[in-house]
Amino acid sequence: MIRTRFGILLIPAFIFLTSASGTLLGDIYSYRGSDGVIYLANRQDVGIPVFRNSSVRNDRAGGRQSVPARRNARYDSLIREASNHYGVGFELIKAVIHAESAFDPFAESRVGARGLMQLMPETARGLGVRNAFDPRANVLGGTRYLREMLERYNHDLKLSLAAYNAGPTTVDRTGGVPPYSETRNFIRRVIGLMRTYGRVGDSGGRIYQVVKNGRVVLTNRPLP
């Protein structure tokens, strides 16, 4: 049975919003009514996101906002592997993946960046990543590149993220964070997501290099 509330189409959870051709009509959000029934809505202000229309093409760095919880956690074990291997914080890697691809391993931007961490073809080749759409190869390669940027910019998080997004040549040429809205939005988004995934306070814009159990680890807060 179809019900409406606030003038918005709400459909019981077992029915999908589709067009005449049978394709999904963009993002779908869940909503629990006063009767305890879970509904799906086509606007966010009445619910929380449950999935996005995969046919909608989004560009990198902020174009992908709503991520299903199931997809959100799908690559956690892989992210931990990359974190342990390269000593880069779990929350930083996951935040970059979220901001870049919204956990879509087949994401491709209009300029050709590919996969979970949106590696450009030239960067992927330099990292030895043969298939940027392979999740493991992409995350390991992207984390390695992220660590290289952190080391290059003395663990300055904002400069490192700017270099990851716009390229180190651009950062070096401008002498700081480039005046590109895409890059600045990317930095803000990643730092915000780090707080969500790490459940820690603001890093103060720096990444710390510490020795833990004989290993060099990069983290967004100094460890005792």
C-alpha positions as CSV (number, residue, x, y, z in Angstrom):
1,M,0.0,0.0,0.0
2,I,1.3,3.4,-1.0
3,R,1.1,6.2,1.6
4,T,2.1,9.8,1.5
5,R,3.4,12.1,4.2
6,F,4.6,15.7,3.8
7,G,3.6,15.4,0.2
8,I,6.4,12.9,-0.4
9,L,5.9,9.4,-1.9
10,L,6.5,6.7,0.7
11,I,6.5,3.1,-0.2
12,P,6.6,0.0,2.1
13,A,10.1,-1.4,2.4
14,F,9.6,-4.4,0.1
15,I,8.7,-2.2,-2.9
16,F,11.3,-0.3,-4.9
17,L,10.9,3.2,-6.4
18,T,11.1,2.7,-10.1
19,S,10.5,4.6,-13.3
20,A,8.4,3.4,-16.2
21,S,11.5,1.7,-17.5
22,G,12.1,-0.1,-14.2
23,T,15.2,1.8,-13.2
24,L,15.6,3.4,-9.7
25,L,14.8,7.0,-9.3
26,G,18.0,8.2,-7.7
27,D,18.7,8.0,-3.9
28,I,16.3,6.1,-1.7
29,Y,15.9,6.8,2.1
30,S,14.4,4.7,4.8
31,Y,11.7,6.0,7.2
32,R,9.9,4.3,10.1
33,G,6.3,5.4,10.5
34,S,4.4,5.8,13.7
35,D,2.8,2.4,12.9
36,G,6.2,0.8,13.1
37,V,6.3,0.1,9.3
38,I,9.5,0.9,7.5
39,Y,9.0,2.9,4.3
40,L,11.3,4.1,1.5
41,A,11.3,7.8,0.5
42,N,12.9,9.7,-2.4
43,R,13.9,12.6,-0.2
44,Q,16.4,12.7,2.6
45,D,14.6,15.0,5.0
46,V,12.2,12.2,6.1
47,G,14.8,9.5,6.7
48,I,18.3,8.1,6.5
49,P,20.0,6.8,3.3
50,V,19.7,3.1,2.6
51,F,21.1,2.9,-0.9
52,R,22.0,5.1,-3.9
53,N,21.1,4.6,-7.6
54,S,24.3,3.1,-9.0
55,S,23.4,4.4,-12.4
56,V,23.9,8.0,-11.3
57,R,27.4,9.1,-12.3
58,N,29.1,11.2,-9.7
59,D,32.5,13.0,-9.8
60,R,35.2,12.5,-7.2
61,A,35.7,14.5,-4.0
62,G,32.3,15.1,-2.5
63,G,29.9,14.0,-5.2
64,R,29.1,10.8,-3.4
65,Q,27.4,11.6,-0.1
66,S,25.0,8.8,1.1
67,V,26.6,5.4,1.6
68,P,24.7,2.3,2.7
69,A,26.0,0.9,6.0
70,R,26.6,-2.5,4.5
71,R,28.8,-1.1,1.7
72,N,30.4,1.3,4.2
73,A,31.9,-1.7,6.2
74,R,32.5,-4.0,3.3
75,Y,36.2,-3.2,2.9
76,D,37.1,-2.7,6.6
77,S,39.3,-5.8,6.7
78,L,41.2,-4.7,3.6
79,I,41.6,-1.2,5.0
80,R,43.0,-2.7,8.2
81,E,45.5,-4.7,6.1
82,A,46.6,-1.6,4.3
83,S,46.8,0.3,7.6
84,N,48.9,-2.3,9.2
85,H,51.2,-2.7,6.2
86,Y,51.9,1.0,5.6
87,G,51.3,2.3,9.1
88,V,48.6,4.8,8.1
89,G,45.6,5.3,10.3
90,F,42.5,3.2,9.5
91,E,40.3,6.3,9.8
92,L,42.3,8.3,7.3
93,I,42.3,5.5,4.7
94,K,38.6,4.9,5.1
95,A,37.8,8.6,5.0
96,V,39.7,9.0,1.7
97,I,37.9,6.0,0.2
98,H,34.5,7.4,1.3
99,A,35.2,10.9,-0.1
100,E,36.7,9.6,-3.3
101,S,34.4,6.8,-4.4
102,A,31.8,6.2,-1.7
103,F,33.1,2.6,-1.5
104,D,32.3,1.9,-5.2
105,P,35.2,-0.2,-6.6
106,F,34.2,0.5,-10.1
107,A,33.9,4.3,-9.7
108,E,35.6,6.3,-12.5
109,S,35.8,10.1,-12.6
110,R,35.5,12.3,-15.6
111,V,39.2,12.7,-15.7
112,G,39.9,9.0,-15.5
113,A,40.6,8.4,-11.8
114,R,39.6,4.8,-10.9
115,G,38.5,2.5,-8.1
116,L,38.0,2.9,-4.4
117,M,40.9,5.4,-3.9
118,Q,40.5,7.0,-7.3
119,L,43.9,6.4,-8.7
120,M,44.9,8.1,-11.9
121,P,46.3,5.7,-14.5
122,E,49.8,7.2,-14.4
123,T,49.8,7.1,-10.6
124,A,48.6,3.5,-10.6
125,R,51.3,2.5,-13.0
126,G,53.9,4.1,-10.8
127,L,52.6,2.2,-7.8
128,G,52.6,-1.1,-9.7
129,V,48.7,-1.3,-9.7
130,R,47.8,-3.2,-12.8
131,N,44.1,-3.2,-12.3
132,A,42.8,-0.1,-10.5
133,F,39.3,-1.6,-10.2
134,D,40.6,-4.5,-8.1
135,P,39.8,-3.4,-4.5
136,R,42.9,-4.9,-2.8
137,A,45.3,-3.6,-5.4
138,N,43.7,-0.2,-5.3
139,V,43.6,0.2,-1.6
140,L,47.1,-1.0,-1.0
141,G,48.4,1.2,-3.8
142,G,46.4,4.2,-2.7
143,T,47.5,3.8,0.9
144,R,51.1,3.6,-0.2
145,Y,50.7,6.8,-2.2
146,L,48.9,8.5,0.7
147,R,51.9,7.6,3.0
148,E,54.3,9.0,0.4
149,M,52.4,12.3,0.4
150,L,52.4,12.4,4.2
151,E,56.2,11.8,4.3
152,R,56.8,14.3,1.5
153,Y,54.9,17.1,3.3
154,N,56.3,16.4,6.8
155,H,53.0,14.8,7.9
156,D,51.0,18.0,7.3
157,L,47.5,16.5,6.8
158,K,46.0,19.3,4.7
159,L,49.0,19.5,2.4
160,S,49.1,15.7,2.0
161,L,45.4,15.5,1.2
162,A,45.8,18.4,-1.3
163,A,48.6,16.5,-3.0
164,Y,46.6,13.3,-3.1
165,N,43.7,15.2,-4.7
166,A,45.4,17.7,-7.0
167,G,48.9,16.2,-7.3
168,P,52.1,17.1,-5.5
169,T,53.3,19.2,-8.5
170,T,50.3,21.5,-8.0
171,V,50.9,21.8,-4.3
172,D,54.6,22.6,-4.8
173,R,53.8,25.2,-7.5
174,T,51.2,27.0,-5.4
175,G,53.2,26.7,-2.2
176,G,50.3,25.3,-0.2
177,V,46.8,24.1,-0.6
178,P,45.7,25.0,-4.2
179,P,42.8,27.5,-4.5
180,Y,40.6,24.9,-6.0
181,S,37.1,24.4,-4.5
182,E,37.2,20.7,-5.3
183,T,40.5,20.2,-3.4
184,R,39.5,22.3,-0.4
185,N,36.1,20.6,-0.2
186,F,37.9,17.2,-0.4
187,I,40.2,18.2,2.5
188,R,37.3,19.3,4.7
189,R,35.3,16.2,3.9
190,V,38.1,13.8,4.7
191,I,38.9,15.5,8.0
192,G,35.2,15.4,8.9
193,L,34.9,11.7,8.0
194,M,38.1,10.9,10.0
195,R,36.3,12.2,13.1
196,T,33.4,9.9,12.3
197,Y,35.5,6.8,11.6
198,G,38.2,7.4,14.2
199,R,35.9,8.8,17.0
200,V,38.7,11.1,17.9
201,G,39.1,14.8,18.1
202,D,40.5,17.2,15.5
203,S,44.1,16.3,14.6
204,G,45.0,19.9,14.5
205,G,45.9,19.5,10.8
206,R,48.8,17.1,11.4
207,I,49.6,13.4,11.2
208,Y,52.0,12.1,13.8
209,Q,54.7,9.6,13.2
210,V,55.3,7.4,16.3
211,V,56.9,4.1,17.1
212,K,54.6,1.4,18.4
213,N,55.7,-2.1,19.2
214,G,58.8,-1.6,17.1
215,R,56.8,-0.3,14.1
216,V,56.6,3.2,12.6
217,V,52.9,4.2,12.6
218,L,51.2,7.3,11.3
219,T,48.3,8.5,13.3
220,N,46.1,11.6,13.7
221,R,46.9,12.0,17.4
222,P,50.1,11.5,19.4
223,L,50.2,8.2,21.2
224,P,51.5,7.9,24.8
